[in-house]
Amino acid sequence: MTSVSKLTEERRLLLLSVLSLSIILIFGLGWLVASPLLSNKSMILLEDFPLAFLCGLLANYGIILCFQSLGRCLLIGSALSILGYAQFGIHVCCKGCKGPYPLSRPVIWCGILVVLLLYAIKILSEPLAAWDARSIWFFHAKMIYVKGALSQAAGWNHAAAQFSHVDYPKLLSSLAAEVSYPMRYWNEYLPKVALLLLLIPPVFWIYSFLRYSWSSLFLLCIFPFMMGEWLWNGYMDGYLAIYLAVAMLLVGRYITKRQPLDLISSLGCLVFIPNLKNEGLLEMFIGAIAITITGIKMAKANMLQLEQVIRLRWPQSVSLIVCIIPCLVWYLYYRIAWGLTNDLQIGTHETFTRILQRITDWNSIALIFGSILNQLWFPILILSVLFIVLMTGGSRMQTEMIPPIITGTLYALCLFIVYLLTPNDLAWHLTNSVNRTILSAKSCFLVGIFWMMHHLENKAECATVVKT
C-alpha cells in the first residue's frame, strides 16, 4: 500500500512539474510573438496573458511543423522563450513609471484558479478512455512521440493508420508528444497535460467579463461548465466550441468598448481553431464572414471608421504572420505533400450524388433537421424570448449580438450540408456525433443570449439612474 501511494504521489509531482514548465515555456515564447500586438497604453494582465499564451501555443506548433524533431524544437522553443522573458522584463520595467500590472479583483483570480484546478483534477486523474481521443489525437501524439518528430516517417500513410483521420491538424497531438518526450516514456495520463494547456486562454478571457450582474453569472455558469466531458475526455469539439464562443465574446466587447486588443484577440481565437480540427477551418471562415458583415454594417452607420481597424505596423504584421503560418503550413503543404485525404470525400462525384439523393428524401431531411434542432431548441427558444422582450421594450437588436447569431446559424446550416453528404450511414453518424459537433453553434447562440441580457441590464440601469 505504501509503495502504491508513493507511486501516486510521484505521478502527481511529475504532472505538476511538466504542467508548470510547459506554462513557463509557452508564455515566454508567446510573449515574444504577441508583444507587438498588445496595447502600449494599458497593462491588463487578465487580457494580455491569454493572448500571449495563445500565441505561444501557435508559435510552438509552428516550430514543430518547421523543424519536425521534438528534441530540436524543445531547444529552439526554450531559447526563444528566454528571449521572450527578457522582453517581458524590459516591458514591465519601461511601464513601471505608469504602474505595474494590476492584479484586478482577487475574486477574478480566485475564480480562474478554482476553475483550472477543477479541470486539472478531472483531466489528469482520468486515463485516456474515449474512442476518438485514443484513436485520433492521442494516437497521432504517440506516433509523433515514438518517431521523435512530426514527419512523414511517423507512418501517416500506413494502411493501419488510415482509420484515425490522419488528415486532422496536429496541434494537440504534437503538444502532447512534446510534453511526454523529455520524460522518455508514454502513459495514459501525462499527455493529457496538453488538454489543460489549451484550456488556459479561454478561461482567462471568460473571467475578464466578470461583473456583478446576472449576465456575468450566466456566462460563468455556461462556459466552461456547459462543455462538461468534452473538455476532459480528449475530444476537440469542446475546445472548438469554447474558442469560437470566446471569439464572439471578444468581438462583442470590441464593438461596445472599441479596445483594439479585443478585436486582435478575437481574430487570434479564429486563427487558432483550424489547428485543432478540420471543422475549425469552416468555423474560422464563418466567424470572419460574420465579423466582416458586422463591420460593414457599422461603417455604413458611421459607427466605425475602417481605417481605425486596419492600422498595422510591421512588428504587428510579423506577429500576425507567425500566428497564421501553422494553419497555412499544415493545410496547404503537409496535407498535400503527404497525400492525406478526408474520409468525407468532399468534392468528389460521390459527394454530389449523395446530396442529391438525400435532399430529395424527406426522411433524411427530417432526420438531420430533427437531430440538429433537438440540440439547439433551448438556446433558440431563449434567444427568441429575449428578442421579443427587446422589441416590446422599444429596443432593436444591438450590434454586438449580430456576429454570434450569424456564426451560429451559418455553422448549423453547414453541418446540415455535411450530414447530407456523409458517406457513413446517416442515422449512425448523427447518433454518434451531432451532440458534440453542434456544440459550436450552440455556444454562439449562448453568447448571443449573454449580449442580449447584458443590453437589458444596461437599459434597466439607465432607467434607474434617470428616475433618481
N, C-alpha and C positions, 0 to 999 in steps of 0.2 A: 504493500500500500504506500509506503514511504517513497519507494522508487518511482511509482506512478505519479504521485503528487509532485515529486521533484521534476519529473519529465514535463508535467503540465506547466509548472512554474517556469521552466526553461523555455518552453514554447511561447508562453506569454511574453517573456522578456525579449525573445527573438523577434516576435511580431511587432512589439513596441519599438524596438531598435530599428528594424527595417522601415517601419512607417515613419519614424522621426527623421531618419537620414534621407528618405525619399522626399519628404516635405521640404527639408532644408535644401536639397539639391534642386528640386523643381522650382521653388520660389526664387532662388538666386538666378537660375537660368531664365526664368520668366521675367524677372525684373530687368535683365539685360535687354530683352526684346521689347518689353512693354513700356519702359520709362519714357520714350518719346511720345507715347500716346496719352500719358497721364497729365492731368491739369497742373499747370505751374502756379495757379492762383491759390489752390486749396490742397490740403493734405488730409484726406479722409481714408484712413486705413481700411475701414469697412468696405469701401468701394475700390480702392487701389489694389488691395491684396488679391481679391478673386480674379481680377483681370490679369494681374501679373502671374498668378498661379495657372490660369487658363493658357496664357501664352507660353508658360513653362512646359505644360503638357504637350502643346503643339510643337514647340521647338525641340523637345526631347524626341518626339516621334519623327520629326523631320531629320534629326541627326541619325536616327536608326535607319530611316529609308535611304539616306545618302551614303552612310558608311557601313551599314549592314552588321558588322561584327559587334556583338554585345560588349565585349571587353573594351574594344576601341571606343565605342560610343560612350561607355561609362567614364572613360578617361577624358574624352573631349567634353562631355557634359559637365564633369566636375570642374575642369579648368575654366570653362565659360561661366559656371555658377560662381566661382570665386571672383571672377571679374564683375559679375552682377552684384555681389555683396559689396565689393569695393565701390561700385557706382551708387548703390543704395546708401552706403555710409556718407558719401560725398553729398548726395541728395538731401539727406536728413540734416547734415551739418549746415549746408547752404540755406536750408529753410529754418534753421534754428532761430534766426532773428525774428521770424514770423510765428514762432511757436512750433513745438514738436507735434508729432501725430497725436491727435486727441483720441482717447480710448472710448469716447462716446459713452452711452449709458451702460452701466455694469450689467443691467438686465439683458441687454442685447448679447453681450459676450457670454454671459451665463447660458442664454438660450442656445447659442451656436455650439458651445462646448457640450451641453447636455444632448442635443440632437446628434452631433457627431459621435459622442460617446455611445449613445444607444445603438446607433447604426454600426459602430465599430464592434460592439459586443455581438450583435446579430450576424454581421458579415464574417467576422473572424472566428466565431465559436462554432459555426456550422461548416462541415466539409462540402465540397462540390458534389451536388447530387442531381440537380435539374438537368434534363436531357440536353437541351440546346447549349447550356453553359459548358457541360463536359464535352460535348461533341462538336462544338463550333469554336467559340472564343478561347476557351482554356485548352482545348485540343490543339488549336493553332499555336497557343502560347507554349505548349510543351514541345511542339515541333521546332519552334524557334529556339527554345531553351536547349534542346538536345543537340541541335546543329550549332548553337552558339552564335547564330546570325539570322537575320531576316533576309534570306537569299533563296533563290530558286532551288538550290540544292537541298533545302529542308524537306522537299517532297510534295510541293503543291500540285504537281502534275501526275502524281502516282494514282493509279486507279483506286487504291484502297482509301484515298483521302477525298475522293470526289463527292461523297455523301455529305461532307461537312461545310458546304458553301465556301469553298476556298477563295472565291472572289470577294468575300467580305473584307472591308478595311481592317487594318491590324493594329490600331492604336492601343486598344485594351490588351490585345494578345502580346504585343511587343513590350508593353509596360509590365505585364505580369511576368513575362520571361526575364526581363531586366531586373525585376525585384528578386527573383529566385537565383539568378545567375551567380552573384557573389557568394551565396550560401553553398553552392555546389551540390544541391540536392533539390528534389521536387516532391511536394506532398499536396494534400488536398486543402490546405489552409493558407500557406504562405503566399501563393499567387493572388489570393483574394484581397490582399492589401491594395492591389490596383483599383478595385471597386471603390474602396474608401477614398482613395486619392481623387477619383473622378467626382465624388460627391462633395468635396470641399468647396469649390467655387459656387455652385448653385445655392448651398446653404447660407453662405456669406451674403450673397446677393438678396436672397429672400428676406433675411433678417435686417437688411438695410432698409426695408419697407416698414419696419415695426413702428407703429404708433399706438396710442391708447384709443383704439376705435374697434368697432365690430368688423369692419372690412379687414383690418390687420389680423384680427383673431381668426377670421375665416381663412385668410391667406396662409397663416402659420399652421392651421389645422389641416389644410388641404395639401400643402407642399412642405416637406416631402412625404408626410404620413399617408396621403392618399395612394401613393405608389406601392405601399406595402412590400410584398416579397419581391417585386420587380427591381428593387434597389439592393437586394442582398443575395438573390439566388443565382446571379451571374448572367442573366439575360440583359440585353442592351435596350430593350423597349422602354423601360422606366427612365433610363438616362436620356434617351432621345426626347421623351416627353417633358422631363423636368428642365432640360436645357432649352427646348423650344418655348416652354412657358416662361422661363426667365427672360428669354429674348423679347417676348411680348410685353412682359412687365417693364423691362428697362426702356424699351422704345416708348411705352406709355408715359413713363416718368420724364423721358426727354421731351415729349410733347407738352407736358404740364409745366416743367421747370426749365427746359432749354439748357440742360447741362450736357456739353459735348461728350463727356465721359460716358454718360448713359447710352448714347447712340453708338459710340465705339464699342462698348461692352456688349450691346445687343447684337451688333454685327459680328462681334467675336464669337458669341454663342452660336450664331447661324453658321459661321465658317467651321466651327468645331464639330457640329453634329454629323457631317458626312463622314468623318473619320471614325465614327462609332459603328455605323451600319449603313447598308446601301440606301435604305429608306431615308436616311438623313440628307442625302443629296436632293431628293424631292422636297423634303421639308425646308432645306436651305433656299431653294428657288421659290417655293411658295411664300415663305416668310419675306424674302427680298421683294417679291411682287407686291405683297400686302403693304410693306413699308413704303415702297415707291408710289403706290396708288395714294396712300395717305399723305405723303409728301407733296405730290402734285395737287391734291385737294387743298392742302394747307397753303401752298404757294398761290393758287388761284384765288383763295380767300384772303390773301395778303397777311396770312398768319405766320409765314415763314419765307425768308429770303434764301434761295438755294445756294447763293454764293457764300452764305454763312456756314452751310453744311460742308460744301466741297472746298475746304481750305487746308491743304496738306503741305507740310514742309517735307524735305527729302528724308529726314530721320523717321518721320511718321510713315512715309511711303515704304521705307525699308522694313519697318516693323510689320506693316500690313502684309507685305510680300512674304515675309518669313512665316506668318500665320497661315497664308493661303497655300504655300508650297507643298505641305504634306498631302493635302487633298488632290492637288494637281498631279503630283508625282505618282500617287497610287492609282488614281483613276485613268490618267492619260498615258502613263508609262508602264508601270509594273503589271497592271491587269492585262494590258495589250501585249506587252513583251513576253509575259509568261503564258499567255493564251488561256487566261482564267475566264470562264463564262458563267452566266447566271442561270439558275435552274428554271426560272420563269420563262425563258426563251423569248424575251421581249424583242420585238422587231422581226421575228420570223413569220413565215407564211402561216404556220400553225396557230400563231397567236391571233391573227385576224380571223381565222376560221372559227376558233373557239369563241371569240367575242360575238361574231355574227350568229353563231348557234345559240349562245346563251341569252343574247339580247332579244331574241325572238321567242324565248322560252319563259313564259310567265312564272313558272315555278322557280326557276333560277333567280330571276329578278326579285321575286318575293322573298326568297331565302336570304339573299345578300342584303337587301334593304332591311328586312326584319332583324337580321343579326346585328347590323350596324346600329339601327335605331334602338335596339334593346340595350345597347351600351351607352347611348347618348341621350336618351329621352329625359333623364332627370336634369342635367345641366341645361338642355334646350328649354325645358319647362320653366326653370328658374329664370333663365335669360328672358323668356317671353313675358313672365310676370313682371320682372323689373322694368322691361321696356314699356309695358303698359302703364306702370306707375310713373315712369319718366314722362310719357306723353300726357297722362292725366294731369300731372303737375305743371304742365306747360313747358317742359324742357325738351330738348332734342338730343339725339344721340351725340355724345361727346366724341371728339376726335380720337382720344386715346383708346376708346372701345373698338375702333374700326379694325386695326391690324389683327388682334387675336380672333375676332369673329370671321374676318375674311380668311385668315390662315386655317382656322379650324374647319370652316365649311369646304374650302378647296381641298384640304387634305382628306376629308371624309369622302368627297366625290372621287378623288384619285384612288382611294382604297377600294371604292365600289368598282372602278375600272380594273384594278389589279385582280380582284376576285373574279371578274368576268373572264379574264384571260389566263387564269391559273391552269397549268396542266394537271394539277392534282385533282382528286375527287373533291367537288365543291363543298359538300356537307362536311367531309373530314377536315378540309382546310379551314373552313370557318370555325368549326368547333374547337380546333387546336390552336387558333391564332388570333381571332378577332378581338378577344378580350384584352390582348396586350398591344396589338397593332393600332387599335383605336385610341390608346392612351394619349397620344399626341394631340389628336383632335379634341378629346375630352378636356385635356389640360388647357388648351387655348380657350375653350368656352368658359372654363372656370376662371381664367384670367379676365375674360370679358365681364363675368359676374362681379369680380373684385372691383374693376374700374367703375361699374355701374353703382355698386354700393358706396364706393369712395365718393363719387359725384353726389349721390343723395345725401351723404353725411355732410359734405361741404355746403350743400344747399341748405340743409337744416341749420347748420352753424351760422350761416349768413343771415338766415331768417331770425334766429335768436338774437343776434347782435343788433339787427335793425329794430326789433321790438324793444330791446333795452335802451 
